[in-house]
């Protein structure tokens, strides 16, 4: 079974960009150290407001304030795992959409087990390469 990405029409993309400009979102980014600056710059270019809140206590609180949550497990540690879990739990309770980026899932046990656990919280979107999605 192959997983095909959903194709978006030009009109759909134009509408999404119009919505971004009309009401720029506050995006809670719990992402890896390697791409933090890139992620922030892309969101800023789209006129969104990125925030990298990673402390477990603050992450949960901030997820209820943010318009969206990004979980990227690229530089996962036990401490970050706990903060991400708290943020996801709070986001789900607040009905905040969230995206899971399962970096290196399938290859490493800690992140594979953690992402399997997060799937039970039903992410709004999953962003991954073919091997990560298959895992």
Residue frames as qw, qx, qy, qz and C-alpha x, y, z in Angstrom:
[[0.000, 0.890, 0.457, 0.000, 0.00, 0.00, 0.00],
 [0.422, 0.203, -0.011, 0.884, 1.39, 3.39, -0.94],
 [0.127, -0.744, -0.440, 0.487, 0.53, 6.60, 0.78],
 [0.345, 0.521, 0.342, 0.702, -0.25, 9.39, -1.65],
 [0.125, -0.265, -0.307, 0.905, -0.12, 13.00, -0.43],
 [0.255, 0.760, 0.561, -0.205, -3.34, 14.96, -0.73],
 [0.371, 0.265, 0.331, 0.826, -3.21, 17.26, -3.72],
 [0.007, -0.682, -0.383, 0.623, -4.24, 20.85, -3.08],
 [0.434, 0.716, 0.411, 0.361, -5.69, 23.02, -5.79],
 [0.324, 0.281, -0.037, 0.902, -4.33, 26.49, -6.52],
 [0.358, -0.624, -0.225, -0.657, -7.58, 27.91, -5.19],
 [0.786, -0.528, -0.316, 0.066, -7.21, 25.97, -1.92],
 [0.656, -0.088, -0.163, 0.732, -3.65, 27.24, -1.43],
 [0.078, 0.443, 0.106, 0.887, -4.67, 30.82, -2.27],
 [0.555, -0.654, -0.291, -0.423, -7.52, 30.61, 0.25],
 [0.801, -0.404, -0.281, 0.340, -5.20, 29.26, 2.95],
 [0.479, 0.101, -0.072, 0.869, -2.69, 32.08, 2.36],
 [0.185, -0.576, -0.206, -0.769, -5.51, 34.63, 2.49],
 [0.712, -0.618, -0.309, -0.126, -6.61, 33.20, 5.85],
 [0.731, -0.184, -0.215, 0.621, -3.01, 33.37, 7.14],
 [0.246, 0.283, 0.028, 0.927, -2.80, 37.04, 6.21],
 [0.397, -0.616, -0.299, -0.611, -6.22, 37.84, 7.65],
 [0.701, -0.649, 0.139, -0.260, -5.55, 36.19, 11.01],
 [0.443, 0.551, -0.677, 0.206, -1.87, 35.31, 11.48],
 [0.872, -0.383, -0.292, -0.090, -1.58, 32.26, 13.78],
 [0.277, -0.719, 0.590, -0.240, 0.53, 31.89, 16.88],
 [0.900, 0.165, -0.398, -0.072, 2.35, 28.58, 16.34],
 [0.614, -0.636, 0.456, -0.106, 3.86, 26.69, 19.26],
 [0.735, 0.507, -0.451, -0.003, 6.94, 24.96, 17.81],
 [0.686, -0.530, 0.498, -0.017, 8.52, 22.15, 19.78],
 [0.820, 0.554, -0.144, 0.003, 11.04, 21.31, 17.13],
 [0.886, -0.164, -0.011, 0.434, 14.56, 20.03, 16.96],
 [0.360, -0.733, 0.126, 0.563, 17.62, 22.19, 17.45],
 [0.470, -0.007, 0.580, 0.665, 18.74, 21.71, 13.85],
 [0.122, 0.481, 0.605, 0.623, 15.68, 23.35, 12.24],
 [0.166, -0.687, -0.523, 0.476, 14.45, 25.80, 14.88],
 [0.065, -0.509, 0.133, 0.848, 15.70, 28.90, 13.07],
 [0.042, -0.038, -0.738, -0.672, 14.49, 27.66, 9.68],
 [0.130, -0.552, -0.823, -0.025, 11.04, 26.82, 11.08],
 [0.126, -0.692, -0.338, 0.626, 10.77, 30.23, 12.73],
 [0.052, -0.376, 0.352, 0.856, 11.86, 32.05, 9.57],
 [0.065, -0.246, -0.820, -0.512, 9.38, 30.19, 7.35],
 [0.149, -0.673, -0.706, 0.164, 6.54, 30.96, 9.75],
 [0.133, -0.634, -0.096, 0.756, 7.61, 34.60, 9.96],
 [0.040, -0.128, 0.585, 0.800, 7.70, 34.80, 6.14],
 [0.162, -0.445, -0.811, -0.343, 4.10, 33.59, 6.15],
 [0.213, -0.496, 0.074, -0.838, 3.30, 36.32, 8.70],
 [0.776, -0.457, -0.427, -0.079, 2.66, 33.78, 11.44],
 [0.223, -0.779, 0.433, -0.395, 4.09, 34.14, 14.93],
 [0.804, 0.045, -0.578, 0.133, 6.36, 31.26, 15.98],
 [0.416, -0.714, 0.403, -0.393, 7.19, 30.54, 19.61],
 [0.676, 0.209, -0.693, 0.140, 9.61, 27.89, 20.82],
 [0.520, -0.544, 0.378, -0.539, 8.36, 27.08, 24.33],
 [0.668, 0.208, -0.714, -0.024, 9.97, 23.84, 25.53],
 [0.103, -0.232, 0.754, -0.606, 9.73, 23.76, 29.35],
 [0.179, -0.285, -0.938, -0.086, 7.20, 21.07, 30.38],
 [0.023, -0.570, -0.602, 0.559, 5.15, 23.39, 32.62],
 [0.156, 0.539, -0.094, -0.822, 5.11, 26.25, 30.17],
 [0.088, 0.088, -0.807, -0.577, 4.65, 24.03, 27.11],
 [0.035, -0.461, -0.886, 0.038, 1.35, 22.69, 28.41],
 [0.028, 0.693, 0.368, -0.620, 0.12, 26.16, 29.32],
 [0.056, 0.476, -0.369, -0.796, 1.25, 27.68, 26.01],
 [0.039, 0.119, 0.902, 0.413, -0.47, 24.96, 23.96],
 [0.061, 0.654, 0.728, -0.198, -3.81, 26.22, 25.24],
 [0.026, 0.761, 0.043, -0.647, -2.99, 29.76, 24.07],
 [0.122, -0.334, 0.654, 0.667, -1.46, 28.94, 20.67],
 [0.683, 0.383, -0.063, -0.619, -3.43, 28.51, 17.45],
 [0.911, 0.281, -0.293, -0.069, -1.39, 25.41, 16.50],
 [0.599, -0.619, 0.506, 0.038, 1.27, 23.08, 17.86],
 [0.718, 0.524, -0.457, -0.039, 4.19, 21.46, 16.02],
 [0.755, -0.492, 0.433, -0.003, 5.88, 18.42, 17.55],
 [0.676, 0.602, -0.424, 0.037, 9.18, 17.47, 15.85],
 [0.861, -0.485, 0.154, 0.010, 11.09, 14.67, 17.58],
 [0.690, 0.626, -0.275, 0.236, 14.40, 15.21, 15.79],
 [0.287, 0.440, -0.626, 0.576, 16.47, 15.94, 18.92],
 [0.730, -0.507, -0.268, -0.371, 14.35, 14.03, 21.41],
 [0.184, 0.298, -0.763, 0.543, 15.45, 13.64, 25.02],
 [0.291, -0.414, -0.838, 0.205, 13.57, 12.30, 28.01],
 [0.057, -0.451, -0.343, 0.822, 12.96, 15.84, 29.24],
 [0.239, 0.195, -0.367, -0.877, 11.72, 17.02, 25.84],
 [0.295, -0.225, -0.885, -0.279, 9.52, 13.95, 25.54],
 [0.173, -0.497, -0.715, 0.461, 7.80, 14.87, 28.81],
 [0.073, 0.437, 0.059, -0.894, 7.34, 18.47, 27.68],
 [0.261, 0.070, -0.642, -0.717, 5.98, 17.38, 24.29],
 [0.251, -0.354, -0.901, -0.027, 3.56, 14.95, 25.92],
 [0.075, -0.534, -0.514, 0.667, 2.30, 17.69, 28.24],
 [0.141, 0.344, -0.226, -0.900, 1.90, 20.09, 25.30],
 [0.276, -0.088, -0.805, -0.518, -0.01, 17.54, 23.21],
 [0.199, -0.446, -0.839, 0.240, -2.30, 16.64, 26.11],
 [0.007, 0.543, 0.298, -0.785, -3.08, 20.32, 26.71],
 [0.170, 0.227, -0.474, -0.834, -3.54, 21.01, 22.99],
 [0.236, -0.249, -0.892, -0.295, -6.00, 18.15, 22.61],
 [0.145, -0.543, -0.694, 0.450, -7.95, 19.34, 25.67],
 [0.056, 0.581, 0.076, -0.808, -8.07, 22.88, 24.21],
 [0.672, 0.586, 0.453, -0.003, -8.98, 21.57, 20.72],
 [0.029, 0.824, -0.384, -0.416, -5.78, 23.09, 19.30],
 [0.902, 0.423, -0.084, -0.024, -4.69, 21.48, 16.03],
 [0.417, -0.705, 0.546, 0.174, -1.30, 19.84, 16.16],
 [0.758, 0.546, -0.345, -0.093, 1.19, 18.30, 13.75],
 [0.800, -0.433, 0.391, 0.140, 3.54, 15.40, 14.41],
 [0.520, 0.715, -0.465, -0.048, 6.89, 15.24, 12.62],
 [0.918, -0.341, 0.203, -0.023, 8.22, 11.75, 13.49],
 [0.316, 0.788, -0.529, -0.008, 11.90, 12.26, 12.64],
 [0.214, 0.434, -0.869, 0.102, 13.83, 8.95, 12.46],
 [0.751, -0.111, 0.422, -0.496, 10.86, 6.91, 13.66],
 [0.956, 0.253, -0.087, -0.120, 11.38, 3.25, 12.93],
 [0.628, 0.504, -0.464, 0.368, 15.13, 3.50, 13.32],
 [0.152, 0.304, -0.625, 0.703, 15.34, 4.40, 17.01],
 [0.346, -0.382, -0.851, 0.102, 13.36, 2.93, 19.91],
 [0.101, -0.390, -0.457, 0.793, 12.77, 5.99, 22.16],
 [0.249, 0.276, -0.147, -0.917, 11.23, 8.11, 19.42],
 [0.358, -0.091, -0.805, -0.464, 9.40, 5.20, 17.79],
 [0.274, -0.410, -0.825, 0.275, 7.68, 4.26, 21.05],
 [0.015, -0.417, -0.305, 0.856, 6.95, 7.89, 21.85],
 [0.280, 0.163, -0.394, -0.860, 5.43, 8.64, 18.44],
 [0.344, -0.250, -0.875, -0.230, 3.29, 5.50, 18.64],
 [0.184, -0.470, -0.667, 0.548, 2.02, 6.82, 21.98],
 [0.080, 0.358, 0.016, -0.930, 1.35, 10.27, 20.48],
 [0.203, -0.089, -0.726, -0.652, -0.69, 8.77, 17.66],
 [0.190, -0.487, -0.841, 0.141, -3.39, 7.90, 20.20],
 [0.031, -0.588, -0.294, 0.753, -3.90, 11.66, 20.63],
 [0.505, 0.637, 0.552, 0.184, -4.81, 11.86, 16.91],
 [0.254, -0.388, 0.180, 0.868, -2.60, 14.53, 15.34],
 [0.472, 0.712, 0.175, -0.490, -4.28, 16.86, 12.88],
 [0.673, 0.679, -0.285, -0.063, -1.45, 16.21, 10.42],
 [0.810, -0.369, 0.336, 0.309, 1.64, 14.04, 10.19],
 [0.414, 0.853, -0.300, -0.098, 4.67, 15.31, 8.29],
 [0.653, -0.454, 0.585, 0.159, 7.27, 12.73, 7.46],
 [0.261, 0.475, -0.707, -0.454, 9.25, 11.05, 4.77],
 [0.769, 0.057, -0.489, -0.407, 8.16, 7.71, 3.30],
 [0.550, 0.059, -0.784, 0.281, 10.05, 5.51, 5.77],
 [0.076, -0.055, 0.561, -0.823, 8.81, 7.52, 8.77],
 [0.638, 0.012, -0.036, -0.769, 5.19, 7.28, 7.61],
 [0.753, 0.070, -0.626, -0.191, 5.52, 3.54, 6.98],
 [0.337, 0.083, -0.776, 0.526, 6.98, 3.03, 10.46]]
